[in-house]
Amino acid sequence: MRYILFLLSIFSYSQQTLSVDFIKCTAKVLPDFESKSISGEISYQFKVLNKIDSIRIDAKNMFINSDIKINGKRVGYKYNNKEIVLFEGYTKGSNKLEFTYECKPKQTLYFVGSTDDFQIWTQGQGRYTSYWLPSFDDVNEKVIFNISFEIDYKLAFYTGFSNGKAVSEKKRRIKFRDSFINEPTNAVYKFKMKKPMSSYLVMLAIGQFTKKDFKSKSGTPIELWYDIRDEAKFEPTYRYSKEIFDYLEQEIQFKYPWQIYRQVPVRDFLYAGMENTTSTIFAQDFVVDSIGFNDRNYINVNAHELAHQWFGDVVTATSSKHHWLQEGFATYYALLAEQHIFGDDYFYNELYDYALQLSKAAKTDTIPVLNEKASSLSFYKKGAWALHVMREQVGAKAFQKIVKNYLRKYQFKNVSTADFLAEVKKIVPSFDVVTFQKEWLETPGFDMKTAEIYLTKNKAVSTYLSLVKKKADMATYKEILTTETYFPVKQYLFYRMAAVPFEKKKELIELGMKQNLYIRQAIAETVEKIPLEFKSQYESLLKDASYKTKEIALINLCENFPDNANSYLEQTKNIIGNNDFSFKITWLKLYYLNGNNAQFERNDIITQLIAFTHVNFESAVRQNALEALLDLDPHNEKVIEALFLASQHHKWQFTMFARNTIRKLLKDPIFRQKVEEIAVKSKDSLKVTYEKFLNE
């Protein structure tokens, strides 16, 4: 029945877009962190093209002001907690709709942190903006959105933005006797779009941010935002950003289609990034210093979300069946941008990695790309592979022309796969689009044999493939390590030799330790039992420009040489590590277990770890701290409370960790008894959470 209702809803919207054209939305919203709510004044300009019985606007779980006006007059309406249904007051031609609303969104608008350090941001992927802004779940309804919002004047260090260009706001002044004085008022931020977009791309981001301004080669303003505390991480975080922008604009051969481009990292974002029109939001995980850059950087996500400004934002798929037109294109163009920066070896190595993932998944992933139920892996990486095959077959120049014509023809509209393939046929009539669609878009699985034909054009991948198919050969391995072969091939050698005794691979390890940090990292990971003769060399890994390598090395050194643990811990005591604080938390745990410390010092370590579970820290930090605490002090009341609080978090990955851990630990009678004791004296929502798990 739900499926039938869903189909009817889609049908009614497709009918509505034929009869009604929503042109512009002007909204002023006031988000409130304390109450986790948002209220707003909203107006829509729309045209009735053909006679229609009712007009629908999606608005989830909102309180709608009883005064809804069309063309200045109050009108009747229906509201079912999902959509506003208008049935009177509009006429053929131009109309204006006005109303106010308020809501406490269950999703899409997120309030992160605490009252003294918070962020507010949106994630409307797909069709969820209607949880905080009355709008349209149908991606085929494209509207010009002009959003303004207020921030309390007391929040001096907070700022934010929405889609489009900022519009200056005049400050209000009041007259006092014979002179004017400024009256404290809330800061109002106004943003205007010039072109229409689908509702899921509307965004809002508020926090303690600042920015640096740039301009692309073609003159587009670029704003790179960041948390005011992350000034020192700005350069490595946004490294190559302008170069990526200029490259994509040149490669796509279609000028960046919006007025401005900006990006901002936010805490506990649900995904890697989101391509909101003009204004990308991405995860704070990618905010790194120069060492963290070597462990995880923003380059691929940066290029992917920027590519979406063309593929997804300017041309939007008519339905999820054609989702590959967004994700496949963004994935492939991000890879092309990385090829421009890092070279062919990197490009083909990544394509090979995609192929391996797809080939492995093919055993269970039986839904083809051109299907609304296809997996993300298919939409993204098989979609990218399909485009690579096409580009290789038609040639880079012809492919460039196809894409340019496709974007030009369908800009600010919605498209299907047939629309794109029709443009391919126009430029390259000889290209067999029917076979292409059947083999790459309509057939499940992944054709690894065909992929290898394209991959072996690259010498590094060709070498890799030949190694995979051969038995271990130390002489061949030594030869590879003494050449300029691309480093992932060399990494692979050490992972493959993981079970080989140290003495048999000693010479190869000596060679590998003289090479780049990623090869050294592979050695750090695969040499767990460290011979005394290799001790000093292994200790040098603590100085590598990688927090991941440092952490692996510290754990293994403390385990292999416990008498020297204090020395290793002293040497690394000031390192925090990446954004998940993995290194620092590992250090604290090792210090607790191995350090020469008294009981009061161990208590202090527990206190420090508990502090990392506070809501002001991201979920990755909190999870790492909880995992350490559950090993060291699992029955501590504060640890248990922090674990149950984690089960209420908005980020599903963290929530799943907490729930699975709780259920596992409750099987232990001692832990269960402790939770029962805590539940009796708890209050409010946390008490409900304790009882919920205890009663499962």
C-alpha positions as CSV (number, residue, x, y, z in Angstrom):
1,M,0.0,0.0,0.0
2,R,2.8,2.4,0.9
3,Y,4.4,1.7,-2.5
4,I,1.1,2.5,-4.3
5,L,0.8,5.8,-2.3
6,F,4.4,6.7,-3.2
7,L,3.6,6.1,-6.9
8,L,0.5,8.2,-6.6
9,S,2.5,11.0,-5.0
10,I,5.1,10.9,-7.8
11,F,2.3,10.9,-10.4
12,S,0.6,13.9,-8.8
13,Y,3.8,15.9,-8.8
14,S,4.7,15.0,-12.4
15,Q,1.2,16.2,-13.2
16,Q,1.7,19.4,-11.2
17,T,5.0,20.4,-12.9
18,L,3.1,20.3,-16.2
19,S,0.4,22.7,-14.9
20,V,2.2,24.9,-12.4
21,D,5.6,26.5,-12.6
22,F,7.1,27.6,-9.3
23,I,9.6,30.4,-10.2
24,K,11.1,32.0,-7.1
25,C,11.2,31.4,-3.4
26,T,12.0,34.1,-0.9
27,A,12.5,32.9,2.6
28,K,13.7,34.4,5.8
29,V,14.5,31.8,8.5
30,L,15.5,31.9,12.1
31,P,17.2,28.7,13.4
32,D,17.5,28.4,17.1
33,F,20.1,26.1,18.7
34,E,18.6,26.0,22.2
35,S,15.2,24.6,21.0
36,K,16.6,22.8,18.0
37,S,14.0,24.5,15.9
38,I,13.6,26.8,12.9
39,S,10.8,29.3,12.0
40,G,10.4,31.3,8.9
41,E,8.5,33.6,6.6
42,I,8.2,32.3,3.1
43,S,6.8,33.5,-0.3
44,Y,6.6,31.7,-3.6
45,Q,6.0,33.3,-7.0
46,F,4.4,30.8,-9.3
47,K,2.6,30.6,-12.6
48,V,-0.5,28.4,-13.3
49,L,-0.1,27.2,-16.8
50,N,-3.2,25.0,-17.1
51,K,-6.3,24.4,-15.0
52,I,-5.4,22.3,-11.9
53,D,-7.6,21.2,-8.9
54,S,-4.9,21.5,-6.2
55,I,-1.3,22.6,-5.8
56,R,1.1,20.8,-3.4
57,I,4.1,21.9,-1.4
58,D,6.1,19.5,0.7
59,A,6.4,20.4,4.4
60,K,7.2,17.7,6.9
61,N,5.9,17.9,10.5
62,M,5.5,21.7,10.5
63,F,3.2,24.2,12.2
64,I,1.7,26.3,9.5
65,N,0.4,29.7,10.3
66,S,-3.4,29.7,9.8
67,D,-3.0,32.8,7.5
68,I,-1.9,31.5,4.2
69,K,-2.2,34.1,1.5
70,I,-2.4,34.0,-2.2
71,N,-2.2,37.3,-4.1
72,G,-2.7,39.1,-0.7
73,K,-5.9,37.3,0.3
74,R,-6.4,34.5,2.9
75,V,-7.2,31.2,1.4
76,G,-8.3,27.8,2.6
77,Y,-5.8,24.9,2.5
78,K,-5.3,21.4,3.8
79,Y,-2.2,20.1,5.7
80,N,-1.5,16.5,6.6
81,N,2.0,16.9,8.2
82,K,3.6,16.0,4.9
83,E,2.4,18.5,2.4
84,I,0.4,21.7,2.1
85,V,-2.5,21.3,-0.4
86,L,-3.8,24.5,-1.9
87,F,-7.2,24.4,-3.6
88,E,-8.4,28.0,-4.0
89,G,-7.2,31.6,-4.6
90,Y,-4.8,31.1,-7.5
91,T,-5.6,32.1,-11.1
92,K,-4.1,31.3,-14.4
93,G,-0.9,33.3,-14.9
94,S,1.2,34.8,-12.1
95,N,0.5,34.3,-8.4
96,K,2.2,35.0,-5.1
97,L,1.9,32.7,-2.1
98,E,2.9,33.8,1.5
99,F,2.8,32.1,4.9
100,T,4.9,31.5,8.0
101,Y,5.9,28.3,9.7
102,E,7.9,26.6,12.4
103,C,9.2,23.2,13.1
104,K,11.7,21.0,15.0
105,P,13.3,19.0,12.1
106,K,13.9,15.3,12.8
107,Q,16.5,15.3,10.0
108,T,18.1,17.4,7.3
109,L,18.8,20.5,9.6
110,Y,21.3,19.5,12.2
111,F,22.3,21.3,15.4
112,V,25.8,20.1,16.4
113,G,27.8,20.8,19.6
114,S,26.8,22.7,22.7
115,T,25.5,26.2,23.4
116,D,29.0,27.5,23.8
117,D,30.3,26.0,20.6
118,F,27.8,24.9,18.0
119,Q,27.2,24.6,14.3
120,I,24.0,24.4,12.4
121,W,24.0,22.9,8.9
122,T,21.8,21.1,6.4
123,Q,22.0,17.9,4.4
124,G,19.1,17.7,2.0
125,Q,20.4,14.9,-0.3
126,G,17.7,13.6,-2.6
127,R,14.4,14.9,-1.3
128,Y,14.7,16.0,2.3
129,T,14.9,19.9,2.4
130,S,11.1,19.8,3.1
131,Y,11.9,18.9,6.7
132,W,13.1,22.4,7.4
133,L,11.9,24.5,4.5
134,P,8.6,24.1,2.7
135,S,9.7,23.1,-0.8
136,F,9.6,20.3,-3.3
137,D,10.7,16.7,-3.0
138,D,10.3,16.4,-6.8
139,V,13.7,17.2,-8.3
140,N,12.0,18.2,-11.6
141,E,10.6,21.3,-9.9
142,K,13.4,23.9,-10.2
143,V,13.1,27.2,-8.4
144,I,15.3,30.3,-7.8
145,F,15.9,30.3,-4.0
146,N,16.7,33.5,-2.2
147,I,17.4,32.6,1.5
148,S,18.1,35.0,4.4
149,F,18.6,34.1,8.0
150,E,19.2,35.7,11.4
151,I,21.9,35.1,14.0
152,D,21.5,36.5,17.5
153,Y,23.6,39.6,17.9
154,K,25.1,38.1,21.1
155,L,26.8,35.4,19.0
156,A,29.6,37.7,17.9
157,F,31.9,35.1,16.4
158,Y,29.2,33.3,14.4
159,T,28.5,33.7,10.8
160,G,27.2,31.6,7.9
161,F,25.8,31.5,4.4
162,S,23.2,29.9,2.0
163,N,23.1,29.5,-1.7
164,G,24.0,32.3,-4.1
165,K,25.7,35.7,-3.6
166,A,25.5,37.6,-0.4
167,V,23.4,40.7,-0.5
168,S,24.4,43.6,1.8
169,E,21.9,44.3,4.7
170,K,21.6,47.9,6.0
171,K,21.8,48.1,9.8
172,R,18.9,49.7,11.6
173,R,19.5,52.9,13.5
174,I,17.3,54.7,16.1
175,K,17.2,58.4,17.0
176,F,18.2,59.4,20.5
177,R,17.4,63.0,21.2
178,D,19.2,64.9,18.3
179,S,21.5,62.1,17.2
180,F,21.3,58.6,15.8
181,I,22.7,55.6,17.6
182,N,23.0,52.0,16.5
183,E,20.6,49.6,18.3
184,P,21.8,46.0,18.9
185,T,20.0,43.9,16.4
186,N,20.3,40.3,15.1
187,A,22.7,39.9,12.2
188,V,20.7,39.3,9.0
189,Y,22.4,37.4,6.1
190,K,20.8,37.6,2.7
191,F,21.7,35.4,-0.3
192,K,20.3,35.6,-3.8
193,M,20.4,33.1,-6.7
194,K,19.9,34.1,-10.4
195,K,19.2,30.6,-11.8
196,P,16.8,27.8,-10.7
197,M,17.7,24.6,-8.9
198,S,16.1,21.6,-7.3
199,S,15.1,21.9,-3.7
200,Y,17.5,19.3,-2.4
201,L,20.4,21.6,-3.2
202,V,19.2,24.4,-0.8
203,M,21.6,24.8,2.1
204,L,22.4,26.6,5.3
205,A,25.6,26.6,7.4
206,I,26.1,28.6,10.6
207,G,29.1,28.4,12.9
208,Q,32.3,30.1,14.0
209,F,33.7,30.4,10.5
210,T,36.0,32.7,8.6
211,K,37.1,32.6,5.0
212,K,39.7,33.4,2.4
213,D,38.8,34.8,-1.0
214,F,40.2,33.8,-4.4
215,K,39.2,34.2,-8.0
216,S,39.3,31.5,-10.7
217,K,41.1,32.1,-14.0
218,S,37.7,33.0,-15.6
219,G,36.9,35.5,-12.8
220,T,34.5,33.4,-10.6
221,P,34.7,34.4,-6.9
222,I,35.8,31.5,-4.8
223,E,35.3,31.6,-1.0
224,L,37.1,28.9,1.1
225,W,35.6,28.8,4.6
226,Y,36.9,27.1,7.7
227,D,36.5,27.1,11.5
228,I,38.2,30.1,13.1
229,R,40.5,27.7,15.1
230,D,41.8,26.0,12.0
231,E,43.9,28.8,10.4
232,A,47.0,26.7,10.5
233,K,45.3,23.9,8.6
234,F,43.9,26.1,5.8
235,E,46.6,25.5,3.1
236,P,46.9,21.6,3.4
237,T,43.1,21.3,3.6
238,Y,42.4,23.4,0.5
239,R,45.6,22.5,-1.4
240,Y,45.1,22.6,-5.2
241,S,41.5,24.0,-4.9
242,K,42.0,26.8,-7.4
243,E,43.9,24.5,-9.7
244,I,41.0,22.0,-9.6
245,F,38.5,24.7,-10.4
246,D,40.4,26.0,-13.3
247,Y,41.1,22.5,-14.6
248,L,37.5,21.4,-14.5
249,E,36.2,24.6,-16.2
250,Q,38.8,24.1,-19.0
251,E,38.2,20.3,-19.3
252,I,34.4,20.5,-19.3
253,Q,34.5,23.4,-21.8
254,F,31.4,25.0,-20.2
255,K,32.0,28.0,-18.0
256,Y,31.1,27.5,-14.3
257,P,27.4,28.2,-14.4
258,W,26.8,30.0,-11.1
259,Q,27.7,33.4,-9.6
260,I,30.1,32.2,-6.9
261,Y,31.6,29.1,-5.4
262,R,32.3,28.4,-1.8
263,Q,33.0,25.5,0.5
264,V,32.9,24.9,4.2
265,P,33.8,22.0,6.5
266,V,31.3,21.1,9.3
267,R,31.5,18.8,12.2
268,D,29.9,15.3,12.1
269,F,28.7,15.7,8.6
270,L,26.8,12.6,7.4
271,Y,28.9,12.0,4.3
272,A,32.2,13.1,2.7
273,G,30.6,16.1,1.1
274,M,27.4,17.6,-0.5
275,E,27.3,19.7,-3.7
276,N,24.7,22.3,-2.7
277,T,24.4,24.8,-5.5
278,T,27.2,27.4,-5.2
279,S,28.0,26.2,-1.6
280,T,29.5,22.8,-0.9
281,I,29.5,21.4,2.6
282,F,32.1,18.8,3.5
283,A,33.2,16.8,6.5
284,Q,35.6,18.3,9.1
285,D,37.5,15.0,8.8
286,F,39.2,16.5,5.7
287,V,40.6,19.5,7.6
288,V,44.2,18.5,8.0
289,D,47.7,19.8,8.8
290,S,50.7,19.1,6.5
291,I,51.3,15.7,8.1
292,G,47.6,14.7,8.2
293,F,47.5,15.5,4.4
294,N,49.6,12.4,3.8
295,D,47.0,10.2,5.6
296,R,43.8,11.6,4.3
297,N,43.2,14.7,2.1
298,Y,40.3,16.6,0.6
299,I,41.4,16.6,-3.1
300,N,39.1,13.9,-4.5
301,V,36.1,15.0,-2.6
302,N,36.9,18.6,-3.4
303,A,36.9,17.8,-7.2
304,H,33.9,15.5,-6.9
305,E,31.6,18.1,-5.3
306,L,32.8,20.8,-7.6
307,A,32.1,18.6,-10.7
308,H,28.5,18.2,-9.3
309,Q,28.0,22.0,-9.8
310,W,27.7,21.0,-13.5
311,F,26.6,17.4,-13.2
312,G,23.6,17.4,-10.8
313,D,23.1,21.0,-10.1
314,V,22.9,22.5,-13.6
315,V,21.6,19.3,-15.3
316,T,19.7,17.1,-12.8
317,A,18.6,13.6,-13.4
318,T,14.8,13.2,-13.9
319,S,14.7,10.3,-11.4
320,S,17.0,8.1,-9.3
321,K,17.0,5.6,-12.2
322,H,19.4,8.0,-14.0
323,H,21.4,8.9,-10.9
324,W,24.6,7.8,-12.6
325,L,24.4,10.9,-14.7
326,Q,25.2,12.8,-11.5
327,E,27.5,10.5,-9.5
328,G,29.2,8.7,-12.4
329,F,30.1,12.0,-14.0
330,A,31.3,13.6,-10.7
331,T,33.4,10.6,-9.9
332,Y,35.0,10.5,-13.3
333,Y,35.7,14.2,-13.5
334,A,37.2,14.1,-10.0
335,L,39.5,11.4,-11.2
336,L,40.5,13.4,-14.3
337,A,41.3,16.3,-12.0
338,E,43.5,14.1,-9.9
339,Q,45.2,12.8,-13.1
340,H,45.9,16.5,-13.9
341,I,47.5,16.9,-10.5
342,F,49.2,13.6,-9.8
343,G,49.7,12.1,-13.2
344,D,48.7,9.0,-15.2
345,D,50.0,6.4,-12.7
346,Y,47.7,7.7,-10.0
347,F,44.8,7.9,-12.4
348,Y,45.1,4.3,-13.7
349,N,45.8,3.0,-10.2
350,E,42.6,4.5,-9.0
351,L,40.7,3.1,-11.9
352,Y,42.1,-0.3,-11.1
353,D,41.0,0.1,-7.5
354,Y,37.5,0.9,-8.7
355,A,37.6,-2.2,-10.9
356,L,38.6,-4.4,-8.0
357,Q,35.8,-3.1,-5.8
358,L,33.3,-3.6,-8.6
359,S,34.5,-7.1,-9.5
360,K,34.4,-8.2,-5.9
361,A,30.9,-6.7,-5.3
362,A,29.6,-8.3,-8.5
363,K,29.1,-11.6,-6.6
364,T,26.3,-10.1,-4.6
365,D,25.5,-6.8,-6.3
366,T,23.1,-7.9,-9.1
367,I,21.4,-4.6,-9.9
368,P,22.6,-2.7,-13.0
369,V,23.5,1.0,-13.0
370,L,20.3,2.0,-14.9
371,N,18.0,1.1,-12.0
372,E,16.8,3.3,-9.1
373,K,17.8,0.5,-6.7
374,A,21.4,0.3,-7.9
375,S,24.1,0.5,-5.2
376,S,26.2,3.6,-4.6
377,L,29.2,1.7,-5.8
378,S,27.4,1.1,-9.2
379,F,26.2,4.7,-9.6
380,Y,29.6,6.2,-8.7
381,K,32.3,3.9,-9.8
382,K,30.7,1.7,-12.5
383,G,29.2,5.0,-13.8
384,A,32.7,6.4,-13.9
385,W,34.1,3.3,-15.7
386,A,31.3,3.5,-18.3
387,L,32.3,7.1,-19.1
388,H,36.0,6.1,-19.2
389,V,35.2,3.4,-21.8
390,M,33.2,5.9,-23.8
391,R,35.9,8.5,-23.7
392,E,38.5,6.0,-24.7
393,Q,36.4,4.8,-27.7
394,V,35.2,8.2,-29.0
395,G,38.4,10.1,-28.2
396,A,39.0,12.9,-25.6
397,K,38.2,15.8,-27.9
398,A,34.9,14.2,-29.1
399,F,33.9,13.4,-25.6
400,Q,34.6,17.0,-24.5
401,K,32.4,18.2,-27.3
402,I,29.6,15.8,-26.4
403,V,29.6,17.0,-22.7
404,K,29.7,20.6,-23.7
405,N,26.7,20.3,-26.0
406,Y,24.8,18.2,-23.4
407,L,25.3,20.8,-20.7
408,R,24.5,23.7,-23.1
409,K,21.3,22.1,-24.3
410,Y,19.9,20.9,-20.9
411,Q,21.3,23.6,-18.5
412,F,18.9,24.3,-15.6
413,K,16.7,21.4,-16.8
414,N,16.3,17.7,-16.0
415,V,17.7,14.9,-18.0
416,S,17.6,11.1,-18.6
417,T,20.1,8.7,-19.9
418,A,18.5,8.8,-23.4
419,D,19.1,12.6,-23.5
420,F,22.8,12.2,-22.9
421,L,23.2,9.3,-25.3
422,A,21.4,11.3,-28.0
423,E,24.1,13.9,-27.7
424,V,26.7,11.2,-28.0
425,K,25.1,10.0,-31.2
426,K,25.0,13.5,-32.7
427,I,28.8,14.0,-32.3
428,V,29.9,10.5,-33.0
429,P,27.3,8.8,-35.2
430,S,29.4,5.6,-35.4
431,F,29.3,5.0,-31.7
432,D,27.0,2.2,-30.8
433,V,25.0,3.7,-27.9
434,V,22.6,0.7,-27.8
435,T,25.4,-1.8,-27.1
436,F,27.1,0.7,-24.7
437,Q,23.8,1.1,-22.7
438,K,23.3,-2.6,-22.6
439,E,26.8,-3.6,-21.6
440,W,27.6,-0.8,-19.1
441,L,24.3,0.4,-17.8
442,E,21.8,-2.4,-18.1
443,T,23.9,-5.5,-17.3
444,P,24.8,-6.2,-13.7
445,G,28.3,-7.2,-12.6
446,F,31.6,-5.9,-13.9
447,D,33.5,-6.9,-17.0
448,M,37.0,-7.2,-15.5
449,K,38.5,-8.6,-18.7
450,T,37.5,-5.6,-20.7
451,A,38.6,-3.3,-18.0
452,E,42.1,-4.9,-18.0
453,I,42.5,-4.0,-21.7
454,Y,42.2,-0.3,-20.8
455,L,44.2,-0.6,-17.6
456,T,47.2,-2.3,-19.1
457,K,47.9,0.8,-21.2
458,N,49.6,2.0,-18.0
459,K,52.9,0.4,-17.2
460,A,52.5,0.6,-13.4
461,V,49.1,-1.2,-13.4
462,S,50.3,-3.7,-16.0
463,T,53.2,-4.6,-13.7
464,Y,50.8,-4.8,-10.8
465,L,48.5,-7.1,-12.7
466,S,51.3,-9.4,-13.7
467,L,52.5,-9.6,-10.1
468,V,49.0,-10.5,-8.8
469,K,48.9,-13.5,-11.2
470,K,52.4,-14.8,-10.4
471,K,53.8,-16.7,-7.4
472,A,56.0,-14.8,-5.0
473,D,59.4,-14.2,-6.5
474,M,62.0,-12.4,-4.3
475,A,64.3,-11.7,-7.2
476,T,61.5,-10.0,-9.1
477,Y,60.5,-8.1,-6.0
478,K,64.0,-6.8,-5.5
479,E,64.2,-5.7,-9.1
480,I,60.9,-3.7,-8.7
481,L,62.1,-2.1,-5.5
482,T,65.2,-0.8,-7.3
483,T,63.3,0.9,-10.1
484,E,61.0,3.9,-10.3
485,T,57.9,1.8,-10.4
486,Y,54.8,3.6,-9.0
487,F,54.8,3.1,-5.2
488,P,51.5,1.2,-4.7
489,V,53.1,-1.7,-6.6
490,K,55.9,-1.6,-4.1
491,Q,53.4,-1.4,-1.2
492,Y,51.7,-4.4,-2.6
493,L,54.9,-6.5,-2.4
494,F,55.2,-6.0,1.4
495,Y,51.5,-6.7,2.0
496,R,51.9,-9.9,0.0
497,M,55.0,-10.8,2.0
498,A,53.3,-10.2,5.4
499,A,53.5,-13.9,6.4
500,V,57.1,-14.3,5.1
501,P,59.7,-14.6,8.0
502,F,61.8,-11.5,8.5
503,E,65.1,-13.1,7.6
504,K,63.8,-14.1,4.2
505,K,62.6,-10.6,3.3
506,K,65.3,-8.6,5.2
507,E,67.1,-7.4,2.1
508,L,63.8,-6.1,0.6
509,I,62.8,-4.4,3.8
510,E,66.2,-2.6,3.8
511,L,65.4,-1.3,0.3
512,G,61.9,-0.4,1.2
513,M,62.9,1.6,4.3
514,K,64.8,4.0,2.1
515,Q,61.8,4.9,0.0
516,N,58.7,7.0,0.4
517,L,56.5,7.1,3.5
518,Y,53.7,4.9,2.1
519,I,56.2,2.0,1.4
520,R,57.6,2.5,4.9
521,Q,54.0,2.4,6.2
522,A,53.4,-0.9,4.6
523,I,56.5,-2.2,6.3
524,A,55.3,-0.8,9.6
525,E,52.0,-2.6,9.2
526,T,53.5,-6.0,8.1
527,V,56.4,-6.3,10.5
528,E,54.7,-6.9,13.8
529,K,57.4,-9.0,15.5
530,I,60.4,-6.7,15.4
531,P,63.9,-8.3,15.5
532,L,66.4,-6.6,17.7
533,E,68.6,-5.9,14.7
534,F,65.8,-4.0,13.0
535,K,64.8,-2.0,16.2
536,S,66.6,1.2,15.5
537,Q,65.4,1.3,11.9
538,Y,61.8,0.6,13.0
539,E,62.1,3.4,15.6
540,S,62.7,5.9,12.8
541,L,59.1,5.3,11.7
542,L,58.0,7.4,14.7
543,K,59.4,10.4,12.8
544,D,57.6,9.8,9.5
545,A,55.2,12.5,8.2
546,S,52.2,10.3,8.8
547,Y,50.1,10.1,12.0
548,K,48.9,6.7,10.8
549,T,52.5,5.4,10.5
550,K,53.5,6.9,13.9
551,E,50.5,5.2,15.6
552,I,51.3,1.8,14.1
553,A,54.9,2.1,15.0
554,L,54.2,3.3,18.6
555,I,51.8,0.3,19.3
556,N,54.3,-2.2,17.9
557,L,57.3,-0.8,19.6
558,C,55.6,-0.7,23.0
559,E,54.5,-4.3,22.5
560,N,57.9,-5.6,21.3
561,F,60.1,-3.6,23.7
562,P,58.0,-2.9,26.8
563,D,61.2,-1.8,28.7
564,N,61.5,1.1,26.3
565,A,57.8,2.0,26.3
566,N,58.3,5.1,28.5
567,S,60.9,6.4,26.1
568,Y,58.6,6.0,23.1
569,L,55.7,7.6,25.0
570,E,57.9,10.6,26.1
571,Q,59.1,11.1,22.5
572,T,55.5,11.3,21.2
573,K,53.6,12.8,24.1
574,N,52.7,16.1,22.3
575,I,51.2,14.6,19.2
576,I,47.4,14.9,18.8
577,G,47.1,13.3,15.3
578,N,44.3,13.6,12.8
579,N,40.8,14.9,13.5
580,D,39.7,11.6,15.1
581,F,42.4,12.1,17.8
582,S,43.3,8.4,17.1
583,F,47.0,8.9,17.9
584,K,46.4,10.9,21.2
585,I,43.8,8.4,22.4
586,T,46.1,5.4,21.5
587,W,48.9,7.2,23.4
588,L,46.8,7.7,26.5
589,K,45.8,4.0,26.5
590,L,49.4,2.9,26.0
591,Y,50.5,5.2,28.8
592,Y,47.9,3.8,31.1
593,L,49.0,0.2,30.3
594,N,52.7,0.6,29.9
595,G,53.8,3.8,31.5
596,N,55.5,4.1,34.9
597,N,52.5,5.9,36.4
598,A,50.8,5.9,39.8
599,Q,47.1,5.2,40.3
600,F,46.3,9.0,40.4
601,E,47.9,9.3,37.0
602,R,45.8,6.5,35.6
603,N,42.7,8.1,37.0
604,D,43.7,11.3,35.3
605,I,44.1,9.4,32.0
606,I,40.5,8.1,32.4
607,T,39.3,11.6,33.1
608,Q,41.1,12.9,29.9
609,L,39.5,10.1,27.8
610,I,36.1,10.8,29.3
611,A,36.5,14.4,28.3
612,F,36.9,13.3,24.7
613,T,33.4,11.8,24.8
614,H,31.8,15.3,25.3
615,V,29.3,16.6,22.7
616,N,31.8,19.3,21.6
617,F,34.0,16.6,20.1
618,E,33.1,14.9,16.8
619,S,31.7,11.4,16.8
620,A,35.0,9.9,15.5
621,V,36.8,11.3,18.6
622,R,34.1,10.1,20.9
623,Q,34.0,6.6,19.4
624,N,37.8,6.2,19.7
625,A,37.7,7.4,23.3
626,L,34.8,5.1,24.1
627,E,36.6,2.1,22.6
628,A,39.6,2.8,24.8
629,L,37.6,3.4,27.9
630,L,35.6,0.2,27.5
631,D,38.9,-1.7,27.4
632,L,40.3,0.2,30.5
633,D,37.3,1.0,32.7
634,P,34.0,-0.5,31.3
635,H,31.9,-0.2,34.5
636,N,32.7,3.5,35.1
637,E,29.3,5.3,35.3
638,K,30.5,8.2,33.2
639,V,31.7,5.8,30.5
640,I,28.4,4.0,30.4
641,E,26.5,7.3,30.3
642,A,28.7,8.5,27.4
643,L,28.0,5.2,25.5
644,F,24.3,5.5,25.9
645,L,24.3,9.1,24.9
646,A,26.1,8.1,21.7
647,S,23.1,6.0,20.7
648,Q,21.1,9.2,20.4
649,H,23.5,10.8,17.9
650,H,22.4,12.0,14.4
651,K,25.3,10.3,12.6
652,W,24.2,6.7,11.9
653,Q,27.7,5.3,11.8
654,F,28.3,6.4,15.4
655,T,24.8,5.4,16.6
656,M,25.2,1.9,15.1
657,F,28.5,1.5,16.9
658,A,26.9,2.6,20.2
659,R,23.8,0.4,19.8
660,N,25.8,-2.7,18.8
661,T,28.3,-2.2,21.6
662,I,25.5,-1.7,24.2
663,R,23.7,-4.9,23.1
664,K,26.9,-6.9,23.3
665,L,27.9,-5.6,26.7
666,L,24.4,-6.1,28.2
667,K,25.0,-9.8,27.8
668,D,27.5,-9.5,30.7
669,P,25.6,-9.7,34.0
670,I,28.0,-7.3,35.8
671,F,27.6,-4.6,33.1
672,R,23.8,-5.1,33.0
673,Q,23.5,-4.7,36.7
674,K,25.5,-1.5,36.6
675,V,23.3,-0.1,33.9
676,E,20.2,-1.0,35.9
677,E,21.6,0.9,38.9
678,I,22.3,3.9,36.8
679,A,18.9,3.8,35.1
680,V,17.1,4.0,38.4
681,K,18.7,7.4,39.3
682,S,18.6,8.8,35.7
683,K,16.2,11.3,34.4
684,D,14.5,12.4,31.1
685,S,15.5,11.0,27.8
686,L,18.6,9.2,29.0
687,K,16.5,7.2,31.5
688,V,14.2,6.2,28.6
689,T,17.2,5.1,26.6
690,Y,18.6,2.9,29.4
691,E,15.2,1.3,29.8
692,K,14.7,0.8,26.1
693,F,17.9,-1.3,25.8
694,L,17.4,-3.1,29.1
695,N,13.9,-4.2,28.0
696,E,14.9,-5.5,24.5
